Amino acid sequence: MAKDTRNIAGFGKRIEYWLIGLMLKEGIDVYVPLIDYDGTDLVIKKSDGTYIEIQIKASSKTIAAGYSGLFGSIHHKTQKNYFFVFYSEKLNIIWIMSSQEFLKHSKQNKTGKNIGKRVIELTGKRKDKKTGRRAEYVYERYKKYIAKDFSRFKWRKNE
């Protein structure tokens, strides 16, 4: 069966709007640019009157096992007041990282068609001792970025 490219292309936009809806429910002022310029999917006005830019990256529940937390082909250089929101539909996990945190943990491609772009792998696979099957898990170093809400965007000083 051929991939449904229309569905694939729409997935990211649907997740963006779902996450925006969650932020709005928390009382966050969210602004959506008409053009996706330099990876800014949305802008948030914080309670102190400053603004932050957000890029959203998502993986769907149909992604192959072990790749739910793999996000690649990201062009990025450090930016103040810039954040990434990573979402795995399969694991139903949201991670939030500042620009600096992303650069600290991501790797830059040295070869291939995505040379210069960055990749981050938030999850891995290991054998489940009870079932004997391979199971996906969040790397310990990334658990601190798991977000249950978007309070990080409301109260933190500029980064």
BELWO-V863894 format. One record per pair of residues at least 12 apart in sequence whose C-alpha atoms are under 6 Angstrom apart, sorted by the first residue. I is the first residue (numbers start at 1). J is the second residue. Records with the same first field share a line. If there is no record, write none. Layout:
BEGIN
I=J + J
END
This chain:
BEGIN
29=44 + 45
30=43 + 44
31=43
39=55
40=53 + 54 + 55
41=54 + 55
42=54
46=154
47=154
52=81 + 82
53=82
54=82 + 83 + 84
55=84
56=84 + 85 + 86
57=86
58=86 + 87 + 88
59=88
60=89
61=89 + 90
66=124 + 125 + 136
68=88
69=121 + 122 + 123
70=120 + 121
71=119 + 120
72=119
73=117 + 118
74=117 + 118
75=117
78=99 + 100
79=99
80=159
81=158 + 159
82=99
83=97 + 98 + 99
84=96 + 97
94=146 + 147
95=145 + 146 + 147
96=145
106=119 + 120
107=119
122=138
123=137 + 138 + 139
124=136 + 137
END
